Every structure is written in structure tokens, then in C-alpha cells.
Amino acid sequence: MRFLLLLLLTSALTYACGGSETPLDAKTREAIDSLSTAEIRLLRVELDSQCQMARVTQMPHLVDSIKQVRLHEIQEQLKTVPK
């Protein structure tokens, strides 16, 4: 989210400071690269921790749900077996 905001802000500042045909100078490109690299690094850590948390909290529920559906299917199939 912050990366998108940073990218949007950078784009807005770029267009505000010159025409769309004006190329960025080396210092501006370097600053954009540095900021975006830092934001990507922070977001990657944040997303990894959110993914790990989701795995711990949601995975048991999902496995239980799948198991319950499969057990129900097995029970339904057993009803059709002749005795």
C-alpha cells in the first residue's frame, strides 16, 4: 500500500515539475530507485509475516473444513453400498 502511494506521489511530482517529455535526471532516478527498493523491502517483510500469520490461523480451519466435506462424501457413498 505504501509502495503504491509512494509511486503515485513520485509520478505526480514528476509530472508537476516538468513536461511529460522531460526525462528524469540521474539523481531523481536514483532517489526513486532507492525509495522504491526500501519500500519493497519493508513490504516484503510485512507481507511475509502476514502470510505466516494467516497460515497459522487459517490453515487448521481450512483443513478441518476439507476433512468434514470429505467425511460427509464418504458417508453418503457408504449409504449406497448394498448390505
Beta strands, then each sheet from edge to edge (+ up, - down):
end
